[in-house]
Amino acid sequence: MRTVDLIHRKRDGEELSPEEITYLVESYTRGEIPDYQISAFLMAVYFAGMTDREVSALTDAMLNSGETVDLSSIPGVKVDKHSTGGVGDKTSLICAPLAAAAGVVVPMISGRALGHTGGTLDKLESIPGFRTDLSIDQFRAQLQELGLSFIGQTAQVAPADGKLYGLRDVTATIESIPLIASSIMSKKLAEGLDAIVLDVKVGSGAFMKKQIDARRLAQAMVGIGRRKDKRVQALITDMSQPLGFAVGNALEVMEVSQVLHNEGPDDLKRLSLELAARMIFLAKITPTLDDARELALNKLVDGSAYNKFRQVIEAQGGDPKALDKFELLPNATGVREIASPRAGYITAINAEDIGRASSMIGAGRDQKDDPIDPAVGVILEVKRGDRVDAGSVLCRVYYTKEDHVEEAAEMVEDAFRISGQRPDSPEVILEVV
């Protein structure tokens, strides 16, 4: 078969067979098809879309391009949680210990920050000594012992996805639901999971800005998982304002510790408990979702989840004392307060602007190899619906270098909308798919 013919047919909206899609992925991974042809194919998919059969075939081809993690020797149901990325989204560090404390085996293969969204690995590595570069054998051994381990994606897992993602990033084809869904699910299915809980973010700080697009992505990923006989549920959750109060790696670890002590922001706690409950329910630990919610709450209140997280930190070379002694975490050297220009109610906090400002001062990265400053970020003092007085503090910007602080402070200040009328309270969980 000829690559140009397949591009032509996809451009015209025709359905390609699984064999044809496998040919494209395998040949490109082996270096037999040049970047310019696969770029054309990706653009054709961007405009013409894909059928369910094509999306499943693309997922399978990427999944089979490398190794899969065999966790069959570990007893118990293996459940992971994946978020499509947001600002202040540190739920993995809360729901994973909650689920593991309840008896779920949680193999967390996580990612790094890119753009204005945070990465689980970067947050964990702000804990002194914490290692995420475990071998697969070490990963398995820790899962056997503790039921939870956090590692980064290895080059051997779904290598075709890595190549295709790099090309999508520079060819303006990132925002394609079939390509996003197959990218995420090929990596997740390579982990040897039995079930997956998906957190699909929507709003200013999310990849998907419209709820209809978030729903389509959630449905596509759930469909892929179920066609592979996996138990999958997706929550569509609000990312119109940052989740919790803290944005920035070490700052978010501090907030995780607060939540695991059954304190901290209500929105973050509610979402983390619901994600954990669905992980517990899909693992068949409890007969009903309500029972799973009760068990998750019990594991939070009795300190089991906090203790589980401490054990994981210690097992992966980190200092668990940092969860109680925040001075052991990286700390910023400067702080800038952002004051409210007038009295009123907070009607909106643009999450993307907060994320971009945090990234600008070092909390995130534009390229995957950029260094990160784990100490910096933003801590909100208010959320949507709160009343503020003129001159009261809206948030604080924490930094270690003066570069870009003025620009970041202006961006943060512009992120807040203040009105004389109180807005409706936002819902954190918008839909379940």
Secondary structure, DSSP 4 states (H G I P E B T S, - for coil): --HHHHHHHHHTTPPPPHHHHHHHHHHHHTT-S-HHHHHHHHHHHHHH---HHHHHHHHHHHHTTSB----TTS-S-BEEEEE---SS--THHHHHHHHHHTT-BEEEEE---BTTB--HHHHHHTSTT------HHHHHHHHHHHSEEEEEPPTTBSHHHHHHHHHHHHTT----HHHHHHHHHHHHHTTT-SEEEEEEEESTTSSB-SHHHHHHHHHHHHHHHHHTT-EEEEEEEE-SS-SSSEESHHHHHHHHHHHHTT-S-HHHHHHHHHHHHHHHHHTTSSSSHHHHHHHHHHHHHTSHHHHHHHHHHHHTT--GGGGT-GGGS---SEEEEEE-SS-EEEEEE-HHHHHHHHHHTTSS-SSTT----TT-EEEES--TT-EE-TT-EEEEEEESS-TTHHHHHHHHHHHEEEESSPPPPPPSEEEE-
